[in-house]
Amino acid sequence: DQQVKQNSPSLSVQEGRISILNCDYTNSMFDYFLWYKKYPAEGPTFLISISSIKDKNEDGRFTVFLNKSAKHLSLHIVPSQPGDSAVYFCAASVVYGGSQGNLIFGKGTKLSVKP
Amino acid sequence: DTEVTQTPKHLVMGMTNKKSLKCEQHMGHRAMYWYKQKAKKPPELMFVYSYEKLSINESVPSRFSPECPNSSLLNLHLHALQPEDSALYLCASSPSPTDYGYTFGSGTRLTVV
């Protein structure tokens, strides 16, 4: 049973436009969410996180939105740049509520930003 | 130094071989992790070391044996592996076990023949 789902394996966006990557989760105990970016032949790189007490967190061109009632989060990249082309992993965990859990990753979405 | 260094980058081994993967960080992180990633799959947690002690073993077969000799070093000893164990093995570290802003290494691409 996949607790963190990224239903779009790939996404193609024009340079300068907005990229929206989506992630759904099933475990209502998750209270901390992260996005990682992975280039080929490199390990994942931490990008941005959000705790369940917030519904939005912004860092430069990257904004993560959390909709707890829908168990859905999204990563917005504005404006998209060719260097953003990578695989993006959504991850979730239980940090604040109950016993701490492991970090559970989604399968990833491959973003291609075309010049 | 803000990196996690994994060696070797590539490894091909036979099913009867014994080999080791090495992971090193000098950021003072006190939690270190081994993940396994198969193609088009998410990284899956194998082991967690917290303050040099094994705190989580995700039911990994005994042919994988982790070791944390000190706070900067994490090894994964491999013995009698199967072809299905071929994967990318990722090491990560974080300042503490409750900090999920991991720093990942580039991984070791393991092929078992």
Interface residues (C-beta under 8 A of the other chain):
Chain A: V4 P9 Y32 L34 Y36 A41 E42 G43 P44 T45 F46 S49 F89 A91 S93 V95 Q100 N102 L103 I104 F105 G106 K107 G108
Chain B: V4 Q6 K40 K41 P42 P43 E44 L45 V48 I56 E58 L90 C91 A92 P97 T98 Y100 G101 Y102 T103 F104 G105 S106 G107
